[in-house]
Amino acid sequence: MSQLKQSIDRDPLLARLGERRSELREEIATEIRGRIAGLSTLELLTLTTASGQTLPPKVSASYAGQLAKYLRSPDSGLSSRVETVTQEAVVAAALRFYQSDDVVDDLSEHLGRQIVQRADIQALLAKELSAVGKMIGREGKDFLAVAGKNTGSQALQQAVSSALHTSVGSALAALVAKALTLPVVKVAIAKALAAALASAAFQKLVLIAAKKVGVTVIVQMILVKLLGVSSAGLLGIVVLPVIAAILYHEYRQFPAKVGNQVAEAVSARIAESGDELDDAVVGAYLDSALDAVIDYIRDLAVQ
């Protein structure tokens, strides 16, 4: 199986995900905007120290000094609730996008076409499914009919139909490509892919991407802008009256303002640097799809 997986050209699948990057951007922006807008100003301006101590916003010199320290440097040892909520939103949106039916169906379409067009993959399929291949040689049309005639795009159906009438390897390729579009196989792929993407490893990869695009710095810049103070003159005594103004007069509008600006900035940066995420998703998809479809064909062959 490993040789079969390695023979698949990942580039067409990666290219397709790249073409859908604007959709990922919108998914992330919507999630960030909604999560931040759903919080109160008090929650958004809460700071957390490296030791885990929370510092809720107050009109006090102590809090103003800590906020100024946070805004001056990404290495202050402090984090804001805006920052953590943004990172959580990026993870949730990325998982939802990459597991969506549209994305999985798109990848299956491109994988199916590749399988029916490449002789080297067909030879590996014939080896992997040697027992099934004998049956395909005798009863290919009937077997494919059981697997489902009218699933997948018209282009894929035509490629499958053509491949079925050639060699045993080609007929197997036709069957595999067709099976990728079946509801029962799609469910199996979705479950396996969901498990892979829900893993700590993938979520860590998303968080690393968020850190690479500078979520902390973006949040700091936007807060400085919304606070209406100069980054060069960030001192507690300067920030103190601004905190009072926000907490007493702008507390209702502040979350929406923060949400809109952070959503646009972070989603754009993630979309620009999403190649590493796409690569991880394609790898997880190929593992899930090939395992699911071959297991399905083997089970069907012995019924």
TATA-V215450 format. One line per field, one symbol per residue. burial: # if it has 9 or more other ideal C-beta (glycine too) atoms within 8 Angstrom, else .. A space follows every 50 residues. Layout:
BEGIN
burial = ???
END
This chain:
BEGIN
burial = ...##.##.#.###.###.##..##############.#.##.######. ....#.#.....#########......#.####################. ..##############.#..######.##..#####...#..##..##.. .#...##.######...###############..##.###.###.##... .##.###.###.####.#######.##.#.#..#.#.###.######... #..##.###############.##.#######################.# #..
END
